[in-house]
């Protein structure tokens, strides 16, 4: 991953960020709502720092999206939403594995 962020589960506060990943309130709000109702993301795509990503998968735990050869992995835990951007040099499967494992760890420690 070259950028990542952890937001509160509701998407209303940034808890940690690296690589300059900081979403607009409307962007993270739409992603946070997308875990419960992905229809908005499915119809218009996912915006991250002004870049539109095509939705690949969305359920109550994970949202995967892609733009050309790069992508976003978003995973919701009990208290957080983890977002990670992977560049074209990283395989999508490897990126999702890493983020999903981090989410499993946070869930295991009640986050």
Beta strands, then each sheet from edge to edge (+ up, - down):
strand 1: 3-8
strand 2: 14-18
strand 3: 46-48
strand 4: 51-58
strand 5: 62-67
strand 6: 70-76
strand 7: 80-86
sheet 1: 2+ 1- 7+ 6- 5+ 4- 3+
end
